[in-house]
Amino acid sequence: MFEQQQDATLLSAPYNIMAQRAGFINLGKAVDILGIYQRSVAAARRDWADRNADKMIAFIRAGPTGHPVVAAIT
């Protein structure tokens, strides 16, 4: 975005605030057009995930329960 190689992107906090402070224009809230959607990415290094499979499984299983709770309070 800062290298002007794209016309628009979806940003969540705090990146949307940072972009506006840098002079970028907010075109609107994606949730107003798309509805509730998962707007984050979880990633882990493979070696960590291999050593922590139980934690990975617990985190993945918590997703469907956690997202509606977060969406309800935002």
TORZABA-811086 format. One record per residue (C-alpha): y, z, x; residue number from 1; residue in three letters. Coordinates in Angstrom, 1 decimal. Last residue first. Layout:
// residues N
[[Y, Z, X], NUM, 'ALA']
...
// end
This chain:
// residues 74
[[-4.8, 18.3, -17.2], 74, 'THR']
[[-6.7, 21.2, -18.8], 73, 'ILE']
[[-9.1, 19.2, -20.9], 72, 'ALA']
[[-9.8, 16.6, -18.2], 71, 'ALA']
[[-11.0, 19.4, -15.8], 70, 'VAL']
[[-13.4, 20.8, -18.4], 69, 'VAL']
[[-14.6, 17.3, -19.3], 68, 'PRO']
[[-15.2, 16.6, -15.6], 67, 'HIS']
[[-17.1, 19.8, -14.8], 66, 'GLY']
[[-20.2, 19.4, -17.0], 65, 'THR']
[[-21.0, 15.8, -16.1], 64, 'PRO']
[[-20.3, 16.6, -12.4], 63, 'GLY']
[[-22.4, 19.8, -12.1], 62, 'ALA']
[[-25.6, 17.9, -11.5], 61, 'ARG']
[[-24.1, 16.0, -8.6], 60, 'ILE']
[[-22.9, 19.2, -6.9], 59, 'PHE']
[[-26.2, 21.0, -7.4], 58, 'ALA']
[[-28.1, 18.0, -5.9], 57, 'ILE']
[[-25.8, 17.9, -2.9], 56, 'MET']
[[-26.1, 21.6, -2.4], 55, 'LYS']
[[-29.9, 21.4, -2.4], 54, 'ASP']
[[-29.9, 18.4, -0.1], 53, 'ALA']
[[-27.9, 20.3, 2.5], 52, 'ASN']
[[-29.4, 19.2, 5.9], 51, 'ARG']
[[-29.7, 15.6, 4.7], 50, 'ASP']
[[-26.3, 15.6, 3.2], 49, 'ALA']
[[-24.8, 16.9, 6.5], 48, 'TRP']
[[-26.5, 14.1, 8.4], 47, 'ASP']
[[-25.4, 11.5, 5.9], 46, 'ARG']
[[-21.8, 12.5, 6.0], 45, 'ARG']
[[-20.5, 13.4, 2.6], 44, 'ALA']
[[-18.4, 11.7, 0.0], 43, 'ALA']
[[-17.0, 12.7, -3.4], 42, 'ALA']
[[-14.7, 10.2, -5.1], 41, 'VAL']
[[-12.1, 11.0, -7.7], 40, 'SER']
[[-10.8, 9.5, -10.9], 39, 'ARG']
[[-13.6, 10.0, -13.3], 38, 'GLN']
[[-12.3, 8.5, -16.5], 37, 'TYR']
[[-10.5, 9.7, -19.6], 36, 'ILE']
[[-8.8, 6.9, -21.4], 35, 'GLY']
[[-8.3, 3.5, -19.7], 34, 'LEU']
[[-4.8, 2.7, -20.9], 33, 'ILE']
[[-3.1, 6.1, -21.2], 32, 'ASP']
[[-5.4, 7.5, -18.5], 31, 'VAL']
[[-4.1, 4.9, -16.1], 30, 'ALA']
[[-0.6, 6.6, -16.3], 29, 'LYS']
[[2.3, 4.3, -15.9], 28, 'GLY']
[[3.8, 1.7, -13.6], 27, 'LEU']
[[5.1, 4.3, -11.1], 26, 'ASN']
[[7.4, 2.6, -8.8], 25, 'ILE']
[[7.2, 3.1, -5.0], 24, 'PHE']
[[10.2, 4.6, -3.2], 23, 'GLY']
[[8.5, 6.9, -0.7], 22, 'ALA']
[[9.0, 9.9, -3.1], 21, 'ARG']
[[7.1, 7.8, -5.7], 20, 'GLN']
[[4.3, 7.2, -3.2], 19, 'ALA']
[[4.0, 10.9, -2.3], 18, 'MET']
[[3.9, 11.9, -6.0], 17, 'ILE']
[[1.1, 9.4, -6.7], 16, 'ASN']
[[-0.7, 10.6, -3.6], 15, 'TYR']
[[-0.8, 14.3, -4.7], 14, 'PRO']
[[-2.2, 13.7, -7.2], 13, 'ALA']
[[-4.0, 10.6, -8.3], 12, 'SER']
[[-3.3, 7.0, -7.4], 11, 'LEU']
[[-4.4, 3.7, -9.0], 10, 'LEU']
[[-3.2, 0.7, -7.1], 9, 'THR']
[[-0.7, -2.1, -7.3], 8, 'ALA']
[[0.5, -5.3, -5.6], 7, 'ASP']
[[-1.6, -5.1, -2.4], 6, 'GLN']
[[-1.1, -5.9, 1.3], 5, 'GLN']
[[2.4, -4.2, 1.4], 4, 'GLN']
[[1.5, -2.2, 4.6], 3, 'GLU']
[[2.5, 1.0, 2.7], 2, 'PHE']
[[0.0, 0.0, 0.0], 1, 'MET']
// end
